[in-house]
Amino acid sequence: MTWQRQLVFWAVGMLGVILFLYVLRGILLPFVAGLALAYFLDPVADWLESKGMGRTLATSLILVIFLLIFILSLVLILPILIEQFSAFIARLPDHLKSIGQMMDEMAPDWLRQLISDKRSGIEGSLKDVAAQSAKWIASLLRSLLSQGLALVNLISLLVITPIVAFYLLNDWDRMIARINGWLPRDHVQSIHQIGHDIDRAMAGFVRGQGTVCLFLGIFYAVGLSLAGLNFGLLIGLIAGFISFVPYVGSIVGLVISIGVALVQFLPDWVAIGTVGAIFVAGQFIEGNFLSPKLVGDRVGLHPVWLMFALLAFGYLFGFVGLLVAVPLAAAIGVLVRFGLDQYLESTLFKGQPKKPVAKKRVSKKSL
């Protein structure tokens, strides 16, 4: 096939996959979660298999341990999170009101006068922020419940996801070998290289960055709880969960924690400083030990492109889109870089090679 026909073939295939995902986005959550779980645990299954354990036994053992840890975590932590979340939403207007009062007291006269001329002071402005925040959180929860975490989907997530993960993890190597047999023979090496780069990028996020987020969530949750901060478990886990976007998790967690700490601990600046130190320590550990070791430069995603991917995939595919946004963004980045390399080596960029001009030979007689 010419390169034009190849381009049309792959473009039609990509559009077909996107259309398939868009049409069936409402039922994909347990399958996407099972695929992510199998991909995350595949290295562990390979390691157990290399020690002489059968693949089926290794898969069963891994999933049983994982499910036990997951269920135990839900039983112990979920009720506390629900309680803290309800209390946090209920107290949010009062907290913002208290912060507004402190800002009114600390603000210089000219700033207080400037704001009071247009609005009813900083306190009034923050009341509006509290109301809008409560409405936004409520709408977000309704969206999640309607699109991704409705009762039927939640039950299917808990029942179907382990089954999907078991079969995919058990047959992972056979599936890769079967797919490898379908590849066009003339392009096997190029596709293998692209697949290796995509796997490296996805592994950097799913396994590497996922482990970093898990560690940071536990670190922040335990640290804030030990510091005595109200809603420390909830704030810490949320900060860790959204840490896959560089700096966003730590900044959001720090701002919320300091706001809660000001209302709770003021004038105890030592306690407030302890809350801030927990996030500084978390960023130090992540930047100097966790990310270089577990992630490195494998993901290769710019933060702006990362946030765009989250918004775009979330808008198109709902909650499932948020789950697959970063891995797919990493895969698209690999394909774009490969296409750019091919373009820079093509005659479309370099132009047609110029034929050498034959030099006119001068005879001795003409001299």
Phi and psi in degrees as a GROMACS rama.xvg file:
@    title "Ramachandran Plot"
@    xaxis  label "Phi"
@    yaxis  label "Psi"
@TYPE xy
-71.9542  165.643  THR-2
-66.7354  -27.4946  TRP-3
-65.6915  -43.1294  GLN-4
-67.7246  -37.0359  ARG-5
-63.4824  -41.3357  GLN-6
-63.3988  -43.3236  LEU-7
-63.1754  -42.0341  VAL-8
-60.4421  -49.5126  PHE-9
-70.7554  -34.1418  TRP-10
-65.2606  -42.6764  ALA-11
-64.3507  -41.4712  VAL-12
-61.4301  -42.1434  GLY-13
-65.2834  -41.7282  MET-14
-64.0265  -37.3851  LEU-15
-63.0334  -41.6307  GLY-16
-64.8879  -44.2642  VAL-17
-62.4024  -42.9492  ILE-18
-63.4408  -40.9654  LEU-19
-60.5631  -45.5931  PHE-20
-65.7917  -38.8768  LEU-21
-68.2912  -42.6853  TYR-22
-67.6138  -39.5163  VAL-23
-102.289  20.2433  LEU-24
-61.7969  -24.831  ARG-25
-72.2617  -18.9993  GLY-26
-117.546  7.08214  ILE-27
-84.6953  -14.414  LEU-28
-55.3465  -52.2008  LEU-29
-65.1154  -30.9108  PRO-30
-74.3119  -41.3212  PHE-31
-64.3815  -41.8643  VAL-32
-64.298  -40.4508  ALA-33
-65.0613  -40.5263  GLY-34
-64.1422  -44.187  LEU-35
-63.2086  -40.5658  ALA-36
-64.7341  -43.7377  LEU-37
-63.8023  -41.7664  ALA-38
-64.9347  -38.6058  TYR-39
-66.5107  -37.9782  PHE-40
-94.827  -4.71645  LEU-41
-58.0493  -42.5598  ASP-42
-60.0256  -34.6677  PRO-43
-66.6945  -41.8696  VAL-44
-64.4735  -39.5027  ALA-45
-63.4353  -39.1115  ASP-46
-65.7974  -44.6538  TRP-47
-64.9376  -36.5798  LEU-48
-66.2712  -35.9444  GLU-49
-68.304  -19.9797  SER-50
-88.236  5.55911  LYS-51
102.236  0.41099  GLY-52
-84.0661  141.28  MET-53
-64.5948  152.438  GLY-54
-62.7315  -43.4767  ARG-55
-64.3547  -43.0998  THR-56
-65.2955  -41.3343  LEU-57
-63.6856  -42.8122  ALA-58
-62.273  -45.3061  THR-59
-62.2193  -44.4205  SER-60
-63.1019  -43.9497  LEU-61
-63.4604  -46.8187  ILE-62
-68.3678  -36.6882  LEU-63
-63.1646  -46.0822  VAL-64
-63.0579  -44.2399  ILE-65
-61.8894  -45.5022  PHE-66
-66.0523  -37.6345  LEU-67
-62.6069  -44.5017  LEU-68
-64.0587  -41.6913  ILE-69
-64.6535  -47.2131  PHE-70
-65.6562  -41.2546  ILE-71
-62.2385  -40.0913  LEU-72
-64.278  -41.5119  SER-73
-62.4929  -44.104  LEU-74
-65.2988  -39.7094  VAL-75
-84.7788  -36.2471  LEU-76
-102.012  -36.7393  ILE-77
-58.1394  -45.4567  LEU-78
-59.4176  -37.3072  PRO-79
-67.1497  -41.5158  ILE-80
-63.7065  -42.8274  LEU-81
-62.3671  -42.8383  ILE-82
-63.9882  -45.1332  GLU-83
-66.9952  -37.5732  GLN-84
-65.522  -43.7631  PHE-85
-62.0375  -43.7303  SER-86
-66.9274  -37.8969  ALA-87
-64.2444  -44.9542  PHE-88
-63.8655  -39.6065  ILE-89
-66.5491  -35.99  ALA-90
-91.726  -7.61686  ARG-91
-56.1722  -46.9492  LEU-92
-59.8143  -40.8193  PRO-93
-66.1499  -39.4494  ASP-94
-63.4151  -45.3057  HIS-95
-65.8674  -34.4848  LEU-96
-63.937  -43.2461  LYS-97
-64.6073  -41.6926  SER-98
-63.2882  -39.2786  ILE-99
-62.7827  -40.9085  GLY-100
-63.3972  -41.1703  GLN-101
-64.7116  -39.621  MET-102
-66.8461  -36.9451  MET-103
-61.4408  -39.5588  ASP-104
-71.9184  -35.863  GLU-105
-88.8249  -19.2245  MET-106
-70.7444  145.828  ALA-107
-65.8219  161.095  PRO-108
-60.627  -41.6635  ASP-109
-65.514  -35.4888  TRP-110
-71.8621  -40.5379  LEU-111
-63.6362  -40.3169  ARG-112
-68.2764  -38.2458  GLN-113
-63.5737  -43.4926  LEU-114
-73.1833  -38.7967  ILE-115
-67.736  -24.144  SER-116
-67.3287  -32.8135  ASP-117
-99.3412  -35.8361  LYS-118
-132.067  -174.775  ARG-119
-90.6455  47.2197  SER-120
83.1143  175.466  GLY-121
-63.2723  -35.1657  ILE-122
-60.6189  -44.4874  GLU-123
-64.7876  -37.7106  GLY-124
-63.0342  -42.235  SER-125
-71.6402  -25.7258  LEU-126
-62.5612  -41.68  LYS-127
-64.1949  -39.5786  ASP-128
-62.3648  -41.0518  VAL-129
-62.6701  -43.9152  ALA-130
-63.891  -45.5041  ALA-131
-65.9749  -37.2903  GLN-132
-64.6486  -42.8904  SER-133
-62.1602  -42.0953  ALA-134
-63.9849  -41.7756  LYS-135
-65.6325  -42.6927  TRP-136
-64.5736  -41.0224  ILE-137
-63.4664  -42.2198  ALA-138
-67.1491  -35.8886  SER-139
-64.2149  -43.5224  LEU-140
-63.1179  -41.5339  LEU-141
-63.2936  -38.6109  ARG-142
-64.3033  -44.449  SER-143
-64.1956  -40.7291  LEU-144
-68.0422  -32.7505  LEU-145
-84.2575  -30.5245  SER-146
-101.473  -39.2202  GLN-147
-125.236  -24.232  GLY-148
-126.316  32.3849  LEU-149
-65.0312  164.421  ALA-150
-58.5131  -43.9905  LEU-151
-63.9335  -45.3376  VAL-152
-65.7005  -35.3357  ASN-153
-66.1439  -41.7712  LEU-154
-65.0719  -43.9143  ILE-155
-64.441  -33.3785  SER-156
-63.5605  -42.8767  LEU-157
-75.9895  -26.985  LEU-158
-96.5802  -48.0721  VAL-159
-79.467  -37.1129  ILE-160
-56.602  -47.8687  THR-161
-61.7891  -35.6258  PRO-162
-66.5707  -46.4616  ILE-163
-60.9769  -44.6134  VAL-164
-62.1367  -39.5242  ALA-165
-62.552  -50.1847  PHE-166
-67.461  -40.5242  TYR-167
-66.7827  -42.6391  LEU-168
-67.4038  -37.6194  LEU-169
-68.9274  -35.8112  ASN-170
-103.949  13.9969  ASP-171
-57.6578  -51.7347  TRP-172
-65.5365  -37.9284  ASP-173
-66.4655  -37.4165  ARG-174
-64.7204  -42.7638  MET-175
-62.547  -42.4121  ILE-176
-64.4964  -39.8267  ALA-177
-66.0623  -44.6239  ARG-178
-62.9375  -37.7439  ILE-179
-61.7776  -32.7686  ASN-180
-72.351  -16.4794  GLY-181
-89.0755  -8.23501  TRP-182
-71.5264  143.898  LEU-183
-62.4289  128.759  PRO-184
-61.8254  -31.348  ARG-185
-71.8937  -16.7735  ASP-186
-123.539  19.9173  HIS-187
-59.9344  -45.9882  VAL-188
-63.4321  -42.4118  GLN-189
-65.8696  -42.7947  SER-190
-67.0083  -37.2567  ILE-191
-61.7933  -41.3207  HIS-192
-65.7881  -42.8213  GLN-193
-62.9945  -45.225  ILE-194
-61.2246  -38.7371  GLY-195
-64.028  -42.65  HIS-196
-67.3064  -40.044  ASP-197
-65.3018  -43.407  ILE-198
-61.9499  -39.7315  ASP-199
-64.5144  -42.0354  ARG-200
-68.886  -44.5183  ALA-201
-67.0733  -40.1023  MET-202
-63.5294  -35.5267  ALA-203
-61.015  -33.8155  GLY-204
-88.5995  -56.9159  PHE-205
-61.9048  -45.6706  VAL-206
-92.1408  -48.877  ARG-207
-71.1797  -61.6317  GLY-208
-67.5058  -31.7355  GLN-209
-61.7807  -41.7761  GLY-210
-66.2745  -38.4359  THR-211
-62.6119  -45.3442  VAL-212
-61.9876  -40.7117  CYS-213
-62.5511  -45.1202  LEU-214
-62.9102  -46.926  PHE-215
-64.1568  -39.6449  LEU-216
-60.2388  -45.3557  GLY-217
-66.4596  -42.6098  ILE-218
-62.0785  -49.8912  PHE-219
-64.774  -42.9879  TYR-220
-63.169  -46.8425  ALA-221
-66.7942  -44.0982  VAL-222
-62.9193  -46.4603  GLY-223
-67.8055  -35.2497  LEU-224
-66.9392  -43.2586  SER-225
-65.7689  -30.2513  LEU-226
-73.7068  -7.09423  ALA-227
83.2026  14.6839  GLY-228
-74.1243  133.553  LEU-229
-61.8024  138.736  ASN-230
62.0636  23.6989  PHE-231
-61.2016  -39.9868  GLY-232
-63.8283  -45.3793  LEU-233
-64.7185  -48.9102  LEU-234
-63.5931  -42.0452  ILE-235
-64.1978  -44.627  GLY-236
-66.7872  -39.0878  LEU-237
-64.8166  -43.2894  ILE-238
-61.609  -40.3354  ALA-239
-69.125  -38.804  GLY-240
-63.4421  -40.3492  PHE-241
-92.5964  12.7514  ILE-242
-75.8723  -2.63021  SER-243
-68.4519  -20.1437  PHE-244
-90.9791  117.607  VAL-245
-52.1902  129.905  PRO-246
72.3707  -19.4141  TYR-247
-66.2713  -47.3399  VAL-248
-60.0152  -46.6886  GLY-249
-68.2153  -38.6101  SER-250
-67.6991  -46.6986  ILE-251
-61.6322  -47.198  VAL-252
-62.1014  -40.6381  GLY-253
-64.9335  -45.2279  LEU-254
-62.7184  -47.5463  VAL-255
-64.0504  -42.8087  ILE-256
-65.0459  -43.3807  SER-257
-64.9904  -38.8451  ILE-258
-61.2931  -45.9837  GLY-259
-66.1884  -39.3627  VAL-260
-65.6855  -36.5346  ALA-261
-61.769  -43.1885  LEU-262
-69.3798  -37.9094  VAL-263
-82.4925  -42.7474  GLN-264
-103.692  -21.1402  PHE-265
-53.369  132.453  LEU-266
-96.2516  25.7229  PRO-267
-81.492  88.0142  ASP-268
-71.104  -20.8051  TRP-269
-65.875  -44.2048  VAL-270
-65.3465  -39.3036  ALA-271
-65.6945  -41.7544  ILE-272
-64.4917  -33.2859  GLY-273
-62.5063  -40.9246  THR-274
-61.8354  -45.7664  VAL-275
-64.3593  -36.8652  GLY-276
-65.1273  -30.6146  ALA-277
-62.3429  -42.528  ILE-278
-72.7838  -35.6671  PHE-279
-61.9969  -43.4707  VAL-280
-64.4572  -40.7785  ALA-281
-62.0045  -42.9125  GLY-282
-66.6359  -35.3093  GLN-283
-65.1739  -45.4758  PHE-284
-64.2998  -42.8868  ILE-285
-64.7931  -47.9128  GLU-286
-70.9421  -29.9968  GLY-287
-103.872  -18.9431  ASN-288
-127.409  -53.767  PHE-289
-71.8217  -58.5425  LEU-290
-62.7254  -45.7277  SER-291
-60.5659  -33.5457  PRO-292
-82.6877  -43.5537  LYS-293
-94.5043  -30.5409  LEU-294
-112.813  -52.7712  VAL-295
62.9106  -135.942  GLY-296
-107.954  24.7893  ASP-297
-73.3103  -33.8833  ARG-298
-72.9397  -47.0576  VAL-299
64.5483  36.7918  GLY-300
-112.706  129.213  LEU-301
-72.1238  141.208  HIS-302
-55.6852  -35.3533  PRO-303
-66.1538  -45.072  VAL-304
-63.5726  -35.1185  TRP-305
-64.2829  -46.9879  LEU-306
-67.0346  -37.0697  MET-307
-62.7884  -42.3506  PHE-308
-61.9856  -41.8473  ALA-309
-61.6027  -45.4697  LEU-310
-67.7666  -43.1156  LEU-311
-67.0714  -50.358  ALA-312
-68.6639  -35.2439  PHE-313
-64.732  -38.855  GLY-314
-67.4875  -40.1413  TYR-315
-78.4371  -41.4177  LEU-316
-119.627  6.35504  PHE-317
70.8215  -142.885  GLY-318
-64.284  -36.1054  PHE-319
-61.8815  -38.4198  VAL-320
-61.3031  -36.3301  GLY-321
-65.1218  -34.3635  LEU-322
-69.7903  -37.233  LEU-323
-100.582  -0.0747607  VAL-324
-59.755  -51.8891  ALA-325
-70.0015  -46.2431  VAL-326
-58.5778  -42.2491  PRO-327
-68.6051  -36.3174  LEU-328
-63.0316  -38.5019  ALA-329
-64.7635  -42.0922  ALA-330
-64.9636  -42.9346  ALA-331
-62.6642  -39.3783  ILE-332
-60.7941  -40.3622  GLY-333
-63.5986  -44.8429  VAL-334
-65.0435  -39.2781  LEU-335
-65.5402  -42.1874  VAL-336
-64.9743  -38.0973  ARG-337
-64.795  -44.7096  PHE-338
-62.3542  -38.492  GLY-339
-66.1764  -40.754  LEU-340
-62.1572  -41.452  ASP-341
-64.1621  -39.2827  GLN-342
-64.952  -42.0921  TYR-343
-68.2912  -20.61  LEU-344
-97.6299  -0.883026  GLU-345
-92.3489  165.196  SER-346
-70.7179  -18.879  THR-347
-62.8254  -32.8867  LEU-348
-91.4092  -46.3841  PHE-349
-81.7779  -21.2334  LYS-350
86.2799  165.259  GLY-351
-69.8242  137.907  GLN-352
-63.9983  134.384  PRO-353
-79.0842  135.324  LYS-354
-74.0108  138.744  LYS-355
-65.8339  137.672  PRO-356
-83.4116  125.064  VAL-357
-69.7305  129.769  ALA-358
-78.8552  138.176  LYS-359
-76.9201  122.066  LYS-360
-82.5308  134.352  ARG-361
-100.51  125.624  VAL-362
-78.7735  157.469  SER-363
-68.6768  -30.2555  LYS-364
-64.7305  -33.8095  LYS-365
-70.1004  -17.0328  SER-366
